[in-house]
Amino acid sequence: MAEYHKYSIRKNRFRRSFLSGLQAEGEDGLRCDAKTYRKLFVSSAIDGVETEARWGRLHLDWTLEADMVVTVYAVASDVQQVWLGEQLMTYEEVLFDPENTSEQKRQFMEQLGAKKTVNQQDILLYELEGRYLYLMVEVQGYGEGLLSHIWVDNQGDLFLETFPEVYREYGSFFHRYLSVFSSMYMDFQEKIDHVSELLDIDTAPVELLPTFGRWMGLDVSGDFLEEDRLRLLVKEAYQLNRMKGTKASLARVAEIILGEKVIILEKNVLREDTQAENQKLYEELYGEGTYDVTMLVHTFVPEHQKSQMLFLLNQFKPVRSRLRIRFLEEKGHLDDHAYMDMNAFVEEAQEGTLDERQGLDCSILLQE
């Protein structure tokens, strides 16, 4: 029995392949162009090392809209060249030529005797023999979509060799029947071999990150953080817990959420104005309680995320304190958190614009 090999089709092979209406995304994904009806991916030749190599299973995942169709063509050959008229050309020259239409490439694959499947994510390639394997994936239909985790192996199953010789007919009904259980076994084994990745914050599925957060005493439910920020927050959860209740922890959590630094004002360390007429204004700006904390945020945050952000920050605020978040406008006003080096401006008459988060105040003129 030939040595087992699994060939993953990833970004390095994407660079050497033909793509039309598809764009490489991440380590092993192909993003569909929503405005292109016919998307095409033709892989460079996969080398099975030995002549008359036998191929096992082809697998690919996808997330596509309901009316999109995926057609896969696969052909194996010990040669890489073919005569077209009086010209000797390699298979890749024919399949990668942008002047050849999708229909011409499809006909060429069919002339080579390619195996064709429609809307199948697991495909048995037992009938294919040849050192070089050529794959063509065609996606038809408008809309968003992603192809990912494309791989092929050279071994149909692991169980056939355990039976007597009389049962070992390659590609027979019995062989195909066993391949169902063999495929399940190999998929489970791969998950077991990579189970350590589930406990690595950098590689764990995003669905597990809230669980890791709860292990650290951090509630990150709500699905309002982007994946990269959520991973960073969970990764630093241990260190943040050690600083919980400090100004530094609040500042770091806010920086992770917003992607920029914030300013935190603690009322008990600010110098109060002793004049009685300014006391009310001072309390309106920085709170009435001794332990009130005001966070100044210059980044625009959508309304539906403000309460979620406050919920997360409250898990790190000092005991007995009250946290207030002030989202600064681009142009501040006197007596309302206006700071010379942040949002102060000289007001002048201007025309208002709808849908630009612009407040209607005394500086806006309504004109006919």
C-alpha positions in Angstrom: 0.0 0.0 0.0 1.3 3.4 -0.9 2.4 5.8 1.8 -0.5 8.1 2.9 -0.4 11.7 1.7 -2.8 14.5 2.3 -2.5 17.5 0.0 -4.0 20.7 1.4 -4.8 23.4 -1.2 -3.9 26.7 0.5 -2.7 30.2 -0.4 0.7 29.1 -1.7 -1.1 26.9 -4.3 -3.7 29.6 -5.0 -0.8 31.8 -6.2 0.2 29.2 -8.7 -3.3 28.5 -9.9 -5.9 30.1 -12.1 -8.6 32.2 -10.4 -11.5 34.0 -12.1 -14.2 35.7 -10.0 -12.5 34.4 -6.9 -9.9 36.0 -4.6 -7.7 34.3 -2.0 -8.8 35.1 1.6 -6.9 34.0 4.7 -4.9 30.8 4.8 -7.1 28.5 2.8 -10.2 30.4 1.6 -11.5 31.7 -1.7 -13.9 34.6 -1.6 -16.5 34.8 -4.4 -17.1 38.0 -6.3 -20.8 38.8 -5.8 -21.1 40.5 -9.2 -19.6 37.7 -11.2 -22.0 35.0 -12.3 -19.4 32.3 -13.2 -16.4 31.8 -10.8 -13.6 29.5 -11.7 -10.7 27.9 -9.8 -8.2 25.7 -11.6 -5.5 24.2 -9.4 -2.0 23.6 -10.4 -1.0 20.0 -10.8 -0.9 18.0 -7.6 2.0 15.6 -7.8 1.3 12.1 -6.6 5.1 11.2 -6.8 4.7 7.8 -8.5 3.2 6.8 -11.9 -0.3 5.4 -11.9 -0.9 6.8 -8.5 -4.3 6.2 -7.0 -6.3 8.9 -5.4 -8.7 8.8 -2.5 -11.0 11.5 -1.3 -11.5 15.2 -2.3 -13.0 17.5 0.3 -14.0 21.1 0.2 -16.2 23.3 2.4 -18.3 26.2 1.3 -20.7 28.9 2.5 -22.8 30.0 -0.4 -26.2 31.5 -1.1 -29.0 29.1 -1.8 -29.2 29.4 -5.5 -25.4 29.0 -6.2 -24.1 25.8 -7.8 -20.7 24.2 -7.3 -19.3 21.9 -10.0 -16.0 20.0 -9.5 -14.0 18.4 -12.3 -11.0 16.1 -11.4 -8.7 14.2 -13.8 -5.5 12.3 -13.2 -2.7 11.6 -15.8 0.8 10.4 -15.9 1.6 13.0 -18.6 1.3 16.8 -18.6 1.2 17.6 -22.3 -1.3 17.2 -25.1 -1.3 17.9 -28.8 -3.8 20.6 -29.8 -3.7 20.7 -33.6 0.0 21.0 -34.4 1.0 22.5 -31.1 2.2 20.6 -28.0 0.9 22.3 -24.9 0.8 21.5 -21.2 -2.5 21.0 -19.4 -1.8 24.1 -17.3 -1.2 26.2 -20.4 -4.6 25.3 -21.7 -6.4 25.6 -18.4 -4.7 28.8 -17.2 -5.0 30.7 -20.5 -7.4 33.7 -19.8 -8.4 33.8 -23.5 -10.0 30.3 -23.2 -13.6 30.6 -21.9 -15.0 28.6 -19.1 -16.9 26.5 -21.6 -13.6 25.6 -23.5 -11.9 24.6 -20.3 -14.8 22.5 -19.2 -14.8 20.7 -22.6 -11.0 20.2 -22.3 -11.5 18.5 -18.9 -14.2 16.3 -20.2 -12.0 15.3 -23.2 -9.4 14.1 -20.7 -12.1 12.0 -19.0 -12.5 14.1 -15.9 -14.8 13.0 -13.1 -17.7 15.5 -12.6 -19.7 16.1 -9.5 -22.3 18.8 -8.6 -22.8 20.2 -5.1 -20.8 17.5 -3.3 -18.4 18.4 -0.6 -16.8 14.9 -0.3 -15.9 13.2 -3.5 -14.4 9.7 -4.0 -11.7 9.6 -6.7 -11.1 5.9 -6.7 -11.4 5.6 -10.5 -8.7 8.1 -11.2 -5.1 6.9 -11.7 -2.1 9.0 -12.7 0.7 10.8 -11.1 -0.7 14.3 -11.7 -4.1 15.4 -10.4 -5.8 18.4 -12.0 -8.8 20.0 -10.3 -11.3 22.6 -11.6 -14.0 24.1 -9.4 -16.8 26.2 -11.0 -19.2 28.2 -9.0 -22.3 29.5 -10.8 -24.7 32.2 -9.5 -24.6 35.7 -8.2 -24.0 36.4 -4.5 -21.5 36.2 -1.7 -19.7 33.0 -0.9 -16.6 31.4 0.5 -14.8 28.2 -0.5 -12.4 26.8 2.1 -10.6 23.7 3.5 -9.9 22.1 0.1 -7.7 19.0 0.3 -7.3 15.7 -1.4 -5.6 12.4 -0.2 -4.2 9.4 -2.0 -5.8 6.7 0.2 -9.4 5.6 0.0 -9.7 4.0 3.4 -7.7 2.3 6.2 -10.0 -0.6 6.8 -9.8 -2.4 3.5 -6.3 -3.8 4.2 -7.6 -5.5 7.3 -9.8 -7.9 5.2 -8.6 -11.0 3.3 -7.2 -10.5 -0.2 -10.4 -11.7 -1.8 -12.3 -8.6 -0.5 -9.6 -6.1 -1.6 -11.0 -5.0 -4.9 -10.1 -1.3 -5.3 -13.2 0.8 -6.3 -15.7 -2.0 -5.7 -19.0 -1.6 -3.9 -17.5 -3.1 -0.7 -14.5 -0.7 -0.9 -16.8 2.3 -1.3 -19.0 1.1 1.6 -16.0 0.9 3.9 -14.8 4.3 2.8 -17.8 5.8 4.6 -16.5 4.5 8.0 -12.9 5.1 7.0 -13.6 8.8 6.2 -15.4 9.3 9.5 -12.5 7.7 11.3 -9.9 9.8 9.6 -11.8 13.0 10.2 -12.2 12.2 13.9 -8.5 11.3 14.1 -7.5 14.6 12.6 -9.6 16.4 15.1 -8.0 14.4 17.9 -4.5 15.1 16.5 -5.2 18.9 16.6 -7.2 19.0 19.8 -4.5 21.1 21.4 -5.4 23.9 19.0 -8.8 24.2 20.7 -7.0 25.4 23.8 -4.9 27.9 22.0 -6.5 31.4 21.9 -4.9 32.1 18.5 -6.3 29.0 16.8 -9.5 28.1 18.8 -12.9 28.5 17.1 -14.4 31.9 17.9 -17.4 30.1 19.5 -15.1 28.9 22.3 -13.7 32.3 23.2 -16.7 33.3 25.5 -16.1 30.0 27.4 -12.4 30.8 27.9 -13.5 34.3 29.1 -15.8 32.8 31.7 -13.0 30.6 32.9 -11.1 33.8 33.7 -14.2 35.4 35.3 -14.8 37.6 32.3 -18.3 37.8 30.6 -17.8 38.7 26.9 -21.3 37.6 25.8 -23.2 39.8 23.4 -21.2 39.2 20.2 -20.4 42.9 19.8 -16.6 42.6 19.5 -14.8 41.8 16.3 -13.0 38.5 16.3 -9.5 39.9 16.5 -10.4 42.2 19.4 -12.2 39.4 21.2 -9.1 37.1 20.9 -6.9 39.9 22.3 -9.2 40.6 25.2 -9.4 36.9 26.2 -5.7 36.5 25.7 -5.0 39.3 28.2 -7.8 38.3 30.6 -5.5 36.8 33.2 -3.3 39.9 33.3 -6.3 42.2 33.3 -7.8 40.3 36.2 -4.7 40.9 38.3 -5.1 44.7 37.6 -8.9 44.7 38.1 -10.2 47.8 39.9 -7.4 50.0 38.7 -7.2 52.8 36.2 -4.8 50.9 34.1 -7.2 47.9 33.6 -10.0 50.2 32.5 -7.8 52.0 30.1 -6.5 48.8 28.6 -9.9 47.2 28.2 -11.2 50.3 26.5 -8.2 50.4 24.2 -8.8 46.8 23.1 -12.4 47.5 22.4 -12.0 50.8 20.6 -8.5 50.4 19.1 -7.3 53.6 20.5 -6.4 55.1 23.9 -8.9 56.8 26.1 -8.6 59.4 28.9 -9.8 58.5 32.4 -10.6 61.2 35.0 -10.9 60.2 38.7 -12.9 62.7 40.7 -11.1 62.0 43.9 -7.7 63.0 42.5 -8.9 66.1 40.5 -8.4 69.6 42.0 -11.9 70.9 42.9 -12.7 74.5 42.4 -13.6 75.9 45.8 -15.9 78.6 44.5 -19.5 77.6 45.3 -20.9 78.9 42.0 -18.7 76.4 40.1 -19.4 73.4 42.3 -22.6 72.4 40.4 -20.9 72.5 37.1 -18.0 70.5 38.4 -20.4 67.8 39.6 -22.2 67.7 36.3 -18.9 67.2 34.5 -17.2 64.7 36.8 -20.0 63.3 39.0 -21.3 63.9 42.5 -19.7 60.9 44.2 -16.2 60.9 45.5 -15.4 57.7 43.6 -17.0 58.6 40.3 -14.9 57.9 37.2 -15.3 59.6 33.9 -14.0 58.1 30.7 -13.5 60.3 27.7 -13.8 58.6 24.3 -13.0 60.4 21.1 -14.0 57.4 18.8 -17.5 57.2 17.4 -19.3 54.2 18.8 -22.7 53.1 17.4 -25.6 53.5 19.8 -26.3 49.8 20.1 -22.7 49.1 21.3 -22.5 51.8 24.0 -24.4 49.8 26.6 -22.4 46.6 25.8 -19.2 48.5 26.1 -20.3 49.9 29.5 -21.3 46.3 30.6 -17.8 45.0 29.8 -16.0 47.9 31.5 -18.1 47.7 34.7 -16.5 44.3 35.3 -13.1 46.1 35.8 -14.1 49.3 37.6 -13.2 49.8 41.3 -15.6 48.8 44.0 -18.1 51.6 45.1 -17.2 53.7 42.1 -19.6 54.8 39.3 -18.3 54.8 35.7 -19.5 57.3 33.2 -18.5 57.2 29.6 -18.5 60.5 27.7 -18.4 60.2 23.9 -16.9 63.5 22.8 -18.2 65.2 19.8 -15.8 66.5 17.2 -16.6 70.0 18.3 -17.1 70.5 22.0 -18.9 73.3 23.8 -18.1 75.3 26.9 -19.4 73.7 30.1 -19.7 70.3 28.3 -16.3 68.6 28.3 -14.5 70.9 25.9 -10.7 70.5 25.9 -8.3 72.8 24.1 -6.1 69.9 22.8 -9.0 67.6 21.8 -12.2 69.0 20.6 -12.2 72.8 21.1 -12.9 75.0 18.1 -13.9 78.5 17.1 -17.5 78.4 16.1 -18.7 79.9 12.9 -21.9 79.7 11.0 -22.2 76.7 8.7 -24.7 74.7 6.7 -26.1 71.5 8.2 -25.9 68.1 6.5 -28.2 65.2 7.1 -27.0 61.7 8.0 -23.6 63.1 9.2 -24.3 62.8 13.0 -24.5 66.6 13.1 -26.4 68.1 16.0 -28.8 71.0 15.5 -27.5 73.9 17.6 -27.0 77.6 17.3 -24.2 77.2 14.8 -26.4 75.6 12.1 -28.2 77.7 9.5 -31.3 76.4 7.7 -31.5 77.8 4.2 -34.1 77.5 1.5 
